[in-house]
């Protein structure tokens, strides 16, 4: 079977890129009874007892149960912004082309934290482990959905690593010919945890007979609202801390009707701009894609270890990233 499809490709003149298909592997002890009372004591007890010695009547009100502490984010608090800046790596097992978060996760975690820690300053950093959980495929598969889901054992492994670093696990969804809400709901048991969020990758949301890798996919603001409403319900039902919902955007074609995206209680909406290549085009793409961003959506920025450094290019420094306007609140390395 053909493997997973890489979420990035060659840059176009506007700083975007064309999709490229790649292969990837799957995939008290009881009290002693009192001695019988002496006869003279029994007689004495039959006399009138002073009122002051009368036993107090039991209270008719039950004791109030102790309140459980509310669940918090891994590094404290209940809201992501403006306390934190999210920063981390993405990836999936057996597919190094899809990001560095694969292979020896202990080693990769050290690298991740070394990069994330460079974004401290005006905010605390909350590390992000973005696992590509639903991977678009180059073939339809048995169900014709052109995607595969990683098993729960993989999610468990990445969640354990994220928790060891007091970070967030983000489940990245490339739906192929399935749909975002269906794929997100497949991992509901994890989304009911306080440290798991979601990332949507619209360029891999295919329609009709579109083949992943041949054309860009597309989604709408209404679909993002559907996913956000679903997550908001989970947050409110479980009294969970705020959840991150990221939607990646490579160009202005992959997301339509962005203006209809509305705020949802308990959900931090983040647009992750995926422009790649030299510094100039990357910044141009970022400026273009955030200029009409709804006020309640937070800005994000992605860097690519390989694509950004081709032909002598240089990876943008944390200082250069933090000099962008608006300042990114989510920074992802692939």
BELSULJO-V720229 format. One record per pair of residues at least 12 apart in sequence whose C-alpha atoms are under 7 Angstrom apart, sorted by the first residue. I is the first residue (numbers start at 0). J is the second residue. D is the distance in Angstrom with one decimal. If there is no record, write none. Layout:
i->I j->J d->D
i->I j->J d->D
This chain:
i->1 j->22 d->5.6
i->1 j->136 d->6.6
i->1 j->137 d->5.3
i->1 j->138 d->6.0
i->2 j->21 d->6.1
i->2 j->22 d->3.5
i->2 j->23 d->4.1
i->2 j->24 d->6.3
i->2 j->136 d->5.8
i->2 j->137 d->6.4
i->3 j->21 d->5.9
i->3 j->22 d->5.2
i->3 j->23 d->5.0
i->3 j->134 d->5.7
i->3 j->135 d->5.5
i->3 j->136 d->4.6
i->3 j->137 d->6.7
i->4 j->19 d->6.7
i->4 j->20 d->4.5
i->4 j->21 d->4.8
i->4 j->22 d->6.6
i->4 j->134 d->7.0
i->4 j->135 d->5.4
i->4 j->136 d->5.5
i->4 j->137 d->6.4
i->5 j->19 d->6.1
i->5 j->20 d->5.9
i->5 j->21 d->5.7
i->5 j->96 d->6.6
i->5 j->97 d->5.5
i->6 j->18 d->6.9
i->6 j->97 d->6.7
i->7 j->19 d->6.8
i->10 j->275 d->6.4
i->10 j->276 d->6.5
i->13 j->280 d->6.9
i->13 j->284 d->6.3
i->14 j->274 d->5.3
i->14 j->275 d->6.2
i->14 j->280 d->5.0
i->14 j->281 d->5.8
i->14 j->284 d->5.3
i->15 j->249 d->5.4
i->15 j->250 d->5.5
i->15 j->274 d->5.3
i->15 j->275 d->6.7
i->18 j->212 d->4.7
i->18 j->213 d->6.7
i->18 j->214 d->6.8
i->18 j->215 d->6.7
i->19 j->212 d->5.0
i->20 j->137 d->6.3
i->20 j->212 d->5.1
i->23 j->93 d->5.9
i->23 j->94 d->4.8
i->24 j->93 d->4.9
i->24 j->94 d->6.4
i->25 j->93 d->6.9
i->26 j->92 d->6.9
i->26 j->93 d->6.8
i->26 j->149 d->6.6
i->70 j->193 d->6.8
i->70 j->239 d->5.9
i->70 j->240 d->6.4
i->71 j->193 d->6.9
i->71 j->240 d->5.5
i->72 j->193 d->6.5
i->72 j->194 d->6.2
i->72 j->240 d->6.1
i->73 j->165 d->4.9
i->73 j->166 d->5.9
i->73 j->194 d->6.5
i->74 j->165 d->6.0
i->77 j->240 d->4.5
i->77 j->241 d->6.0
i->78 j->240 d->6.3
i->78 j->241 d->5.2
i->79 j->241 d->6.4
i->82 j->122 d->5.8
i->82 j->123 d->6.3
i->83 j->122 d->5.4
i->83 j->123 d->4.8
i->83 j->124 d->5.4
i->83 j->125 d->6.0
i->84 j->122 d->6.2
i->84 j->123 d->6.2
i->84 j->124 d->5.0
i->84 j->125 d->6.0
i->84 j->328 d->4.9
i->84 j->329 d->5.9
i->85 j->124 d->5.9
i->85 j->125 d->5.0
i->85 j->126 d->5.9
i->85 j->127 d->6.2
i->85 j->328 d->6.2
i->85 j->329 d->4.5
i->85 j->330 d->6.2
i->86 j->115 d->5.1
i->86 j->124 d->6.8
i->86 j->125 d->6.5
i->86 j->126 d->5.2
i->86 j->127 d->5.5
i->86 j->329 d->5.7
i->86 j->330 d->4.6
i->86 j->331 d->5.7
i->87 j->111 d->5.7
i->87 j->115 d->5.8
i->87 j->126 d->5.4
i->87 j->127 d->4.5
i->87 j->128 d->5.9
i->87 j->330 d->6.7
i->87 j->331 d->5.2
i->87 j->332 d->6.2
i->88 j->100 d->5.9
i->88 j->111 d->6.1
i->88 j->127 d->6.7
i->88 j->128 d->5.8
i->88 j->129 d->6.2
i->88 j->331 d->5.7
i->88 j->332 d->4.8
i->88 j->333 d->6.0
i->89 j->128 d->6.2
i->89 j->129 d->4.4
i->89 j->130 d->5.8
i->89 j->332 d->6.6
i->89 j->333 d->5.7
i->90 j->129 d->6.6
i->90 j->130 d->5.4
i->90 j->131 d->5.8
i->91 j->130 d->5.6
i->91 j->131 d->5.3
i->97 j->333 d->7.0
i->98 j->333 d->4.4
i->99 j->333 d->6.1
i->112 j->126 d->6.9
i->117 j->317 d->6.5
i->118 j->317 d->6.4
i->125 j->166 d->5.9
i->126 j->166 d->4.6
i->126 j->167 d->6.3
i->127 j->166 d->5.6
i->127 j->167 d->4.9
i->127 j->168 d->6.1
i->127 j->169 d->6.9
i->128 j->161 d->6.2
i->128 j->167 d->6.1
i->128 j->168 d->4.9
i->128 j->169 d->6.0
i->129 j->168 d->5.9
i->129 j->169 d->4.5
i->129 j->170 d->6.0
i->129 j->171 d->6.4
i->130 j->169 d->6.1
i->130 j->170 d->5.3
i->130 j->171 d->5.8
i->131 j->170 d->6.1
i->131 j->171 d->4.5
i->131 j->172 d->6.4
i->132 j->148 d->5.9
i->132 j->149 d->5.4
i->132 j->170 d->5.6
i->132 j->171 d->5.5
i->132 j->172 d->6.0
i->133 j->146 d->6.6
i->133 j->147 d->5.7
i->133 j->148 d->4.5
i->133 j->149 d->6.4
i->133 j->171 d->6.7
i->133 j->172 d->4.8
i->133 j->173 d->5.3
i->133 j->174 d->6.4
i->134 j->146 d->5.4
i->134 j->147 d->5.4
i->134 j->148 d->6.4
i->134 j->172 d->6.9
i->134 j->173 d->5.3
i->135 j->147 d->6.6
i->135 j->173 d->5.3
i->135 j->174 d->6.2
i->135 j->175 d->5.1
i->135 j->203 d->6.7
i->137 j->211 d->6.4
i->144 j->175 d->6.1
i->144 j->176 d->4.6
i->144 j->177 d->5.4
i->145 j->175 d->5.1
i->145 j->176 d->5.8
i->146 j->174 d->6.2
i->146 j->175 d->5.4
i->167 j->194 d->5.1
i->167 j->195 d->5.9
i->168 j->194 d->6.3
i->168 j->195 d->4.8
i->168 j->196 d->6.3
i->169 j->195 d->5.7
i->169 j->196 d->4.6
i->169 j->197 d->5.0
i->169 j->198 d->6.4
i->170 j->196 d->6.2
i->170 j->197 d->4.7
i->170 j->198 d->5.9
i->171 j->197 d->5.9
i->171 j->198 d->4.4
i->171 j->199 d->5.9
i->172 j->198 d->6.1
i->172 j->199 d->5.1
i->172 j->200 d->6.0
i->173 j->199 d->6.8
i->173 j->200 d->5.4
i->173 j->203 d->5.3
i->173 j->204 d->6.7
i->174 j->203 d->6.2
i->174 j->204 d->5.4
i->175 j->203 d->5.5
i->175 j->204 d->5.1
i->175 j->205 d->5.3
i->175 j->211 d->6.9
i->176 j->204 d->6.5
i->176 j->205 d->5.2
i->176 j->206 d->6.6
i->180 j->226 d->5.8
i->191 j->233 d->6.4
i->193 j->239 d->5.6
i->193 j->240 d->6.0
i->196 j->242 d->5.4
i->196 j->243 d->5.0
i->196 j->244 d->6.2
i->197 j->243 d->6.3
i->197 j->244 d->5.0
i->197 j->245 d->6.3
i->198 j->244 d->5.7
i->198 j->245 d->4.4
i->198 j->246 d->5.6
i->199 j->245 d->6.1
i->199 j->246 d->4.7
i->199 j->247 d->6.2
i->200 j->246 d->6.2
i->200 j->247 d->5.3
i->201 j->216 d->6.0
i->201 j->217 d->5.1
i->201 j->218 d->5.5
i->201 j->247 d->6.7
i->201 j->253 d->5.8
i->201 j->254 d->6.8
i->202 j->215 d->5.1
i->202 j->216 d->4.1
i->202 j->217 d->5.5
i->202 j->253 d->5.5
i->203 j->215 d->6.7
i->203 j->216 d->4.8
i->204 j->216 d->4.6
i->204 j->217 d->5.4
i->204 j->218 d->6.5
i->205 j->217 d->6.6
i->215 j->253 d->6.8
i->216 j->253 d->6.1
i->217 j->253 d->4.2
i->217 j->254 d->5.8
i->218 j->253 d->6.2
i->218 j->254 d->5.2
i->218 j->255 d->6.4
i->219 j->254 d->5.4
i->219 j->255 d->4.7
i->219 j->256 d->5.7
i->219 j->257 d->6.7
i->220 j->255 d->6.3
i->220 j->256 d->5.2
i->220 j->257 d->4.7
i->220 j->258 d->7.0
i->220 j->259 d->5.6
i->220 j->260 d->5.1
i->221 j->259 d->6.6
i->221 j->260 d->6.6
i->223 j->260 d->7.0
i->224 j->260 d->5.8
i->224 j->261 d->6.7
i->227 j->263 d->6.4
i->227 j->266 d->6.7
i->228 j->263 d->6.3
i->231 j->263 d->6.2
i->231 j->264 d->5.8
i->231 j->265 d->5.6
i->231 j->266 d->6.0
i->234 j->265 d->6.1
i->240 j->265 d->6.9
i->241 j->265 d->4.5
i->241 j->266 d->5.5
i->241 j->267 d->6.6
i->242 j->265 d->6.2
i->242 j->266 d->4.9
i->242 j->267 d->5.9
i->243 j->266 d->5.9
i->243 j->267 d->4.8
i->243 j->268 d->6.3
i->244 j->266 d->6.6
i->244 j->267 d->5.9
i->244 j->268 d->5.0
i->244 j->269 d->6.1
i->245 j->268 d->6.0
i->245 j->269 d->4.6
i->245 j->270 d->5.8
i->245 j->271 d->6.4
i->246 j->269 d->6.3
i->246 j->270 d->5.2
i->246 j->271 d->5.9
i->247 j->270 d->5.9
i->247 j->271 d->4.5
i->247 j->272 d->6.0
i->247 j->273 d->6.5
i->248 j->270 d->7.0
i->248 j->271 d->6.1
i->248 j->272 d->5.1
i->248 j->273 d->5.7
i->249 j->272 d->6.1
i->249 j->273 d->4.7
i->249 j->274 d->5.6
i->251 j->288 d->6.8
i->258 j->293 d->6.4
i->262 j->295 d->6.3
i->268 j->296 d->5.1
i->268 j->297 d->6.1
i->269 j->296 d->5.4
i->269 j->297 d->4.5
i->269 j->298 d->5.8
i->269 j->299 d->6.4
i->270 j->296 d->6.7
i->270 j->297 d->6.2
i->270 j->298 d->5.3
i->270 j->299 d->5.5
i->271 j->298 d->6.5
i->271 j->299 d->4.1
i->271 j->300 d->5.3
i->271 j->301 d->6.7
i->272 j->285 d->6.0
i->272 j->299 d->5.9
i->272 j->300 d->5.0
i->272 j->301 d->6.2
i->273 j->300 d->6.5
i->273 j->301 d->5.3
i->275 j->302 d->6.9
i->275 j->303 d->6.8
i->275 j->306 d->6.5
i->275 j->307 d->5.8
i->276 j->306 d->5.7
i->276 j->307 d->4.1
i->277 j->307 d->5.7
i->277 j->312 d->5.7
i->278 j->315 d->6.6
i->297 j->328 d->6.5
i->298 j->325 d->6.8
i->298 j->327 d->4.9
i->298 j->328 d->5.8
i->298 j->329 d->6.8
i->299 j->327 d->4.7
i->299 j->328 d->5.6
i->299 j->329 d->4.4
i->299 j->330 d->5.8
i->300 j->327 d->6.0
i->300 j->329 d->6.3
i->300 j->330 d->5.0
i->300 j->331 d->6.4
i->301 j->330 d->5.7
i->301 j->331 d->4.7
i->301 j->332 d->5.8
i->302 j->331 d->6.3
i->302 j->332 d->4.9
i->302 j->333 d->6.3
i->303 j->332 d->5.8
i->303 j->333 d->4.8
i->304 j->333 d->6.1
